[in-house]
Amino acid sequence: MLNRTRDEHLFGPGPKRILALDGGGIRGALTLGYLARIEDILRRRAGGDPNFRLCDYFDLIAGTSTGSIIAAGLALGFSVEELQTLYRSLAAEVFKKPPWRLGLLSAKFPREPLENALRHYFDDITLGSDKLRTGLLIVAKRLDTGSPWIIHNNPRGKYFNPSPGGGVPNKDYLLREVVRASTAAPHYFEPEDLQVAQGVSGAFVDGGVSPYNNPSLPAMMLATLEGFGLQWAVGEDRLLLASVGTGSHPTRMDPRQVMEMTAARLAAQSILSIMADCDQLTQTLLQWMSNSPTAWVIDSEIGDLRNDLLGRGPALLHYLRYNVLFDPAWLRQTLGVEMDEESASRLYAMDNPDNVTALSELGATAARVQILEDHFPPVFDLTA
């Protein structure tokens, strides 16, 4: 059942499938390594049609920051191979730092290369366009009001269509501007000035500065909460969520090093720590709601929650989480990849375009090890 429309995905009968893509800068290349295997498995499951795209399978694709670029491309019908080509080009242009930019008094990278690239690939497509072949959700942070924005193309959403005295409807936002807002990482890029109502603009920064660098929970909320208008049914044979990360890096510091940090460094480290906590909380909640075949150990006390279900009732969804830990021991034991601590830390950088090839290869290796065909149950297969 290929070439379904957005509304057929959002409002048609049958079980529903969500894909959620984390933020992480250039490490989106790692995500694409996973997506290539997912696309291959699902294409073969759908009969091997070369025209199959992930937007044919997933009814909602959610993305934050770099994940929003990938999510938008997938929703438009890009193949993963096309997005990998896009990423190589994007990395070389967008993360080319002029020598006079230090990221202290102004953003580390100029805005024009990213804006030009998004304009080239997404043109003047709006969120209401029928060129978006499935549901799309993008997370951005409106910093002038301190509010995370869940921006989506669900026509039943409260803010999708114009209303008397209302702001700019979701359907009229330019896709490239929404993606630019979601990718405006502080220090790296300038905020996005986005008009939200007549004569009113908002200052938007990267969606990763909200609790939703992993957009899985906003996607679940959009899919199931009454206020959003979809109200998809829950159950492990009725709702599938596949979440793909950009890699995590364990924090290990000498306490004395922390005590001797400058105030600015301590503040920055604290913000990064909060973001990591939010990601772990998302992982905890989703494993608590599901019987996940990919469950990660949360910590040494509660384990991977395999024997716990929220409310001790039935599972609310079939949940999959794929990610890499940039830790030499984990890489060796889990993936058979040898990498020292310095190399792992260097590869974890979110703004080094020289890492794209290595990240793509690592994502492909991790996908071969972690993603099994039976992770996608037959009940979610496309029907003729």
C-alpha positions in Angstrom: 0.0 0.0 0.0 2.4 2.7 -1.3 1.8 6.3 -2.1 -0.8 6.9 0.6 -1.7 10.5 1.3 -1.0 12.3 4.6 -4.7 12.0 5.6 -4.8 8.3 4.7 -1.8 7.9 7.1 -3.3 10.0 9.9 -6.9 9.0 9.7 -7.1 5.6 8.0 -7.9 2.4 9.8 -5.4 -0.1 11.2 -2.4 -0.1 13.4 -0.2 3.0 13.4 3.6 3.4 13.1 5.7 6.3 14.4 9.4 7.1 13.6 11.2 9.5 16.0 14.6 11.0 15.2 16.9 12.6 17.8 18.9 15.8 17.5 22.7 15.8 17.5 24.2 17.9 14.7 26.5 16.2 12.3 25.8 12.9 14.1 22.6 12.7 12.1 24.9 10.7 9.7 24.8 7.9 12.4 21.0 8.0 12.3 21.0 7.6 8.6 23.1 4.4 8.9 20.3 2.9 11.1 17.6 4.1 8.7 19.2 2.5 5.7 18.8 -0.9 7.3 15.2 -0.2 8.5 14.3 0.9 5.0 15.9 -2.2 3.5 14.0 -4.5 5.9 10.7 -2.8 5.4 11.1 -2.6 1.6 11.6 -6.3 1.4 8.6 -6.8 3.7 6.5 -4.7 1.3 7.4 -6.8 -1.7 10.7 -5.3 -2.8 9.3 -2.4 -4.7 12.2 0.0 -5.5 9.9 2.9 -5.1 9.2 2.1 -1.5 10.0 4.9 1.0 9.9 5.1 4.7 7.0 7.6 4.4 5.0 4.7 3.0 5.3 2.7 6.2 5.4 5.3 8.9 2.2 7.3 9.6 4.0 9.9 11.6 7.7 11.0 11.4 9.0 13.2 14.2 12.3 15.0 14.4 14.3 17.5 16.5 17.2 19.6 15.3 19.2 17.5 12.8 16.4 14.9 13.1 14.0 17.5 11.8 16.0 17.7 8.5 15.9 13.9 8.1 12.2 13.7 9.2 11.2 16.4 6.7 13.1 14.7 3.9 11.6 11.4 4.6 8.1 12.8 4.8 8.6 14.4 1.3 9.5 10.9 -0.1 13.3 11.1 -0.1 15.1 7.7 0.1 17.7 7.2 2.8 20.4 7.1 0.1 19.3 10.5 -1.1 19.4 11.9 2.4 22.9 10.5 2.9 24.0 12.4 -0.2 22.3 15.5 1.1 24.0 15.1 4.5 27.5 14.9 3.0 26.8 18.1 1.0 25.2 19.8 4.0 28.0 19.0 6.4 30.7 20.4 4.1 28.8 23.7 3.6 27.0 24.3 6.8 29.9 23.5 9.3 32.5 25.5 7.5 33.6 27.9 10.1 35.2 31.3 9.2 38.4 31.8 11.1 37.1 35.0 12.8 34.1 33.2 14.3 34.7 31.8 17.8 31.2 31.3 19.0 31.6 33.7 21.9 30.1 37.1 20.8 28.4 35.7 17.7 27.3 32.3 16.5 30.1 29.9 15.5 28.7 29.3 12.0 27.0 31.8 9.6 23.3 31.2 9.0 23.4 31.6 5.2 24.8 28.1 4.2 22.1 26.3 6.2 19.3 28.6 5.0 20.4 28.2 1.4 20.6 24.4 1.7 17.1 24.2 3.2 15.8 26.5 0.5 17.3 24.3 -2.2 15.9 21.0 -0.8 12.6 22.2 0.6 11.9 25.2 -1.6 8.6 27.0 -0.6 6.8 23.9 0.6 4.5 24.6 3.5 3.4 22.3 6.4 0.0 22.1 4.7 1.4 20.9 1.4 0.2 17.6 0.0 3.9 17.0 -1.0 4.3 15.9 2.6 3.2 12.3 2.1 2.8 11.4 5.8 2.4 12.9 9.2 5.3 15.2 10.2 6.2 16.6 13.7 9.0 19.0 14.3 10.2 20.2 17.8 11.5 23.8 18.3 12.0 25.9 21.4 10.6 29.4 21.5 13.1 31.0 23.8 11.3 34.4 24.2 8.4 32.6 25.9 10.3 29.6 27.2 7.9 27.2 25.5 8.7 24.1 23.5 6.6 24.1 20.2 5.3 20.9 18.8 4.8 21.9 15.1 2.9 19.4 12.9 0.9 18.9 9.8 -2.2 17.3 11.4 -5.2 19.1 9.9 -7.3 18.3 13.0 -4.8 20.2 15.2 -6.1 23.3 16.9 -3.6 25.6 15.2 -3.4 24.0 11.8 -6.0 26.2 10.1 -6.7 30.0 10.4 -8.9 31.2 13.2 -10.4 34.7 13.8 -7.8 36.7 15.8 -5.4 33.7 15.8 -1.8 33.5 14.8 -0.1 32.1 11.7 -1.7 28.7 11.2 0.6 25.6 11.1 -0.3 24.9 7.5 1.1 28.2 6.3 4.5 27.8 7.9 7.3 27.2 5.4 8.9 23.8 6.0 12.4 25.2 5.6 11.8 27.9 8.2 10.4 25.5 10.8 13.4 23.2 10.2 15.7 26.1 10.5 14.1 27.0 13.8 14.5 23.4 15.1 18.2 23.4 14.1 19.2 26.8 15.6 21.5 25.4 18.2 22.7 28.1 20.6 26.4 28.9 20.2 26.4 27.2 16.8 23.7 29.2 14.9 21.7 32.4 15.4 18.1 32.0 16.6 15.3 31.9 14.0 13.0 34.9 13.9 9.7 33.3 13.0 6.4 35.3 12.5 3.8 33.7 14.7 1.0 36.2 14.4 0.3 39.5 12.6 3.0 41.8 13.8 4.3 39.3 16.3 7.5 37.2 15.9 9.1 34.6 18.1 12.8 33.8 18.7 13.3 30.1 18.2 16.3 28.0 19.0 17.1 24.3 18.6 14.4 21.9 19.8 17.2 20.0 21.7 17.1 22.9 24.3 13.7 21.6 25.4 13.0 18.2 27.1 12.5 16.8 23.6 15.8 16.3 21.9 14.4 12.8 21.5 10.9 13.6 20.1 9.4 10.3 21.0 7.2 11.7 23.8 5.8 14.6 21.7 5.1 12.1 19.0 3.2 9.9 21.5 1.3 12.9 22.7 0.3 14.0 19.2 -0.8 10.5 18.4 -2.9 9.9 21.5 -4.0 13.0 23.3 -7.5 14.3 22.7 -6.4 17.9 22.3 -4.3 17.1 19.2 -7.3 15.4 17.4 -5.8 12.1 16.3 -6.5 9.8 19.3 -4.8 6.7 17.8 -5.5 3.5 19.7 -2.8 2.2 22.0 -1.6 -1.4 22.5 1.5 -3.4 21.5 -0.3 -4.6 18.4 -1.9 -1.2 17.5 0.9 1.3 18.0 4.6 1.0 17.0 7.3 3.6 17.9 10.8 3.3 16.4 13.2 5.8 18.0 16.6 6.4 16.5 19.4 8.3 18.3 22.5 10.1 17.3 24.7 8.5 19.9 25.3 9.2 23.6 28.6 9.8 25.5 29.0 8.7 29.1 30.0 11.5 31.5 33.1 10.7 33.5 34.9 13.5 35.3 37.2 13.8 38.3 35.2 15.6 41.0 38.2 17.9 41.5 37.9 18.9 37.8 34.3 19.9 38.4 35.1 21.9 41.5 37.7 23.9 39.6 35.5 24.7 36.6 35.0 28.3 35.6 31.4 29.6 36.2 30.8 29.6 32.4 32.1 26.0 32.0 30.1 24.8 35.0 26.9 26.4 33.6 27.4 24.8 30.2 28.2 21.4 31.7 25.0 21.6 33.8 22.9 22.3 30.8 24.3 19.3 28.9 23.7 17.2 32.0 20.0 18.3 32.1 19.6 17.4 28.4 21.1 13.9 29.1 18.7 13.5 32.0 15.7 14.4 29.8 16.8 11.7 27.3 17.1 9.1 30.0 13.7 10.0 31.4 12.2 9.6 27.9 13.8 6.2 27.6 12.6 5.2 31.1 9.0 6.2 30.4 8.7 4.5 27.1 10.2 1.2 28.3 7.9 1.4 31.3 4.9 1.6 28.9 6.1 -1.3 26.7 7.5 -4.8 26.4 10.5 -3.6 24.3 12.7 -6.1 22.5 15.4 -3.4 22.5 15.2 -2.4 26.2 18.3 -0.6 27.5 19.5 -0.8 31.1 18.3 2.4 32.7 20.5 2.1 35.8 21.8 -0.5 38.2 18.8 -0.3 40.5 15.8 -0.6 38.2 17.5 -2.4 35.3 15.8 -2.5 31.9 12.2 -2.6 33.2 11.4 -5.8 31.3 9.2 -7.0 34.2 7.6 -3.6 34.8 4.6 -2.1 33.0 3.0 1.2 33.9 -0.1 0.6 36.0 0.6 -3.2 35.7 -1.7 -3.2 32.8 -1.1 -4.2 29.2 1.6 -2.6 27.1 0.6 0.7 25.5 2.9 0.3 22.4 5.5 -1.7 20.7 8.7 0.3 21.3 12.1 0.1 19.6 15.1 2.2 20.5 18.4 2.2 18.5 21.4 4.1 19.6 25.2 4.0 20.0 27.2 4.7 23.2 30.4 6.4 22.4 32.3 4.4 25.0 35.2 2.1 24.0 34.1 -0.8 26.2 30.5 -0.7 24.9 31.6 -0.3 21.3 34.0 -3.3 21.6 31.5 -5.6 23.5 28.4 -4.7 21.6 29.5 -3.9 18.1 33.0 -5.4 17.9 34.4 -2.0 17.1 37.8 -1.0 18.5 38.0 2.7 19.4 40.0 4.5 22.1 38.5 7.2 24.4 40.1 10.1 22.5 38.7 8.8 19.1 35.3 8.2 20.6 35.1 11.7 22.0 36.3 13.2 18.8 33.7 11.3 16.8 31.0 12.5 19.2 31.5 16.1 18.2 28.3 17.5 16.7 30.0 20.0 14.4 32.9 18.2 12.7 32.1 17.5 9.0 35.2 15.3 8.7 33.3 12.7 10.9 30.5 12.1 8.4 31.9 9.0 6.7 33.0 7.4 10.0 29.6 8.1 11.6 27.8 6.7 8.6 29.9 3.5 8.8 29.4 3.2 12.5 25.6 3.6 12.1 25.6 0.9 9.4 27.6 -1.4 11.7 25.4 -0.8 14.7 22.3 -1.3 12.6 23.5 -4.8 11.4 24.0 -5.8 15.0 21.1 -4.2 16.7 18.2 -4.2 14.2 16.5 -7.6 13.7 13.7 -8.2 11.2 11.4 -9.5 13.9 11.6 -6.2 15.7 8.9 -5.1 13.2 5.9 -7.4 13.9 3.9 -8.7 10.9 0.7 -7.0 12.4 2.3 -3.7 11.3 3.1 -4.8 7.8 1.6 -2.8 4.9 -1.5 -4.4 3.4 -2.4 -4.4 -0.3 
